[in-house]
Each structure stands twice: as structure tokens, then as C-alpha cells.
Amino acid sequence: MLAALLILIIISTGAMWLYHCHGRTFERNPKDSQ
């Protein structure tokens, strides 16, 4: 349970970081964000 929560936090943080750094790239290429 705790491990799953930790993984979820890591994924959420990673996704936010990727969006912050490469958000424009994803907006230009919707296929990459899928």
C-alpha cells in the first residue's frame, strides 16, 4: 500500500516535471503525450 502510494507520488512529480520542461513539445505533438 505504502509502496504504491510512493510510486504514485513519483509518477505524478515526474509527469509535472516533464510537462513543465517539455509542455510545449507535447502541445505541438499530441501523439507523444498519449
N, C-alpha and C positions, 0 to 999 in steps of 0.2 A: 504493500500500500504506500509506504513512505517512498520507496524507490520509484514507483510510478509517478508520484507527485513531483519528485525531484526531476525526473525525466521531462515531465510536462513543463516545468519551470524553465529548464534548459532549452527546450524546443521553442517555447514562447519568446524567451530572451533572444535566441538565435534568429528567429523569424523577424523580430522587431529590428535587430541589428542589421540584418540583410536588407530589410525594407528601407531602413534609414540610409544605408550606404548605396543601395542599388535600386531604390524605388523607381527612379526614372527609367531604368533599363526594363523593369517589369512592366511599367506602364506602356512602353513602346513595343514590348514583345509579350503580349498576354499569354502566349503559349508557354513561355518559360516559367511563369508564375503558377501554372497549373500543377 
